[in-house]
């Protein structure tokens, strides 16, 4: 991003952390960094299960998640995608082309 004073660069790590926090805000969905009770917002922990790819004028994000048994997966994942996209674009100005979500686990109500 250019402005009248100079160039602003936002690292992939910043986008990854924002994506992880935004994804963890959705009820019934757990980015894989938080599945085993480790819900710390440590940067290294949050970046697990999230991949950011920055290309020419396009940024894509891959997020691996677990979901609660019984939720309507398509609806909740759509909510996650919208929240992640909105948070990243609001905080950074980086335009997100796609957010791919892979549901890897279903958590029982045990």
N, C-alpha and C positions, 0 to 999 in steps of 0.2 A: 504494500500500500504506500502510495506517495502522498505527501502533503506539502504545503508550501515551505516547510522547514527542512524536510528530509524524508527518509524512508523509514517506515515502521515494519518490522518483521515480527511475526508471532510464531513461536516455535510449535512444532507438532506436539510436544509435551503439554503445552498449555491447552491446546485443543483437546487432547486426550483426557486431561484432568476435568475440563468442563463437561465433556461427553460422559465421563464416569459419574460425576456428581448429578448431572441432569437425568441420566438413566436410573440412578438409585432413588430418585424422587417418585417413581411410578409404583403404585401399590400392586403387589402381586408379582413383580418382576425383579429379579436380582442379578445385576451384572456379576459375572463369575468371581470377581474379586471379593464379593461379600457372602458367598454361599456358606462357608464353613464358620460363620460367626465372626469373621475378621472384617468388620465393617469400618475399619480405620480409614480415614481420608488421606492417608499417606500417599504421595505421588507414585511410588513404586507399586503399591498395592492396587491403586486405581487403574494403572496402565495395563494390568493383566487382563486379558480378554478383550482389549480394545486396540484396534489398529487404525491409524490415520494415514491416508495416502493423499498427498498434495500434488496436483498436476497443474498444467497451464490453465488458469482460471477455473479449476474445478477441484473440489475436495470431497473425498469419499471416506466414510467411516464404517468399519466392521465391528460389531459388538456381539459378544457371546454372552448369553443369559440363561438363567434358570427361571422357571415360573412355578407359581403355586398350582397344585392340582385343582381343577374345576373352573379356572378362569377362562374367559373367551380370548384365546391367544391372539387372533388377528386384531381384535379391537384394542387390546392392551399394548400390543407391539406397535400399532399405529400411533397410540398416545405417546409411547416412548420415543418413536422416531420424530414426531412433531416437537416434543419437548427438547430433545437433544438439538435438533436443527434450530429452533427458536433461540435457545440459550447461547449456542455458539455464534450465530449470526448477530445477536444482540450485543454480546460482550466483546466480540472481536471484529465484526464487520466482514469476516470470511464467509463467502457464499458456499453452502453445502449442496453438492449435486445429488448425493445419495447416501442413505444410511441403511446398511445391510445388517439384519439381525438374525443370528443363528440361535434358535432355542435348543440348548444341549441337554437340559435336565428338567424334569418335573419333580417338584418337591411335594411329598405326601403330607397330610395333615396329622401326622403321628405325634 
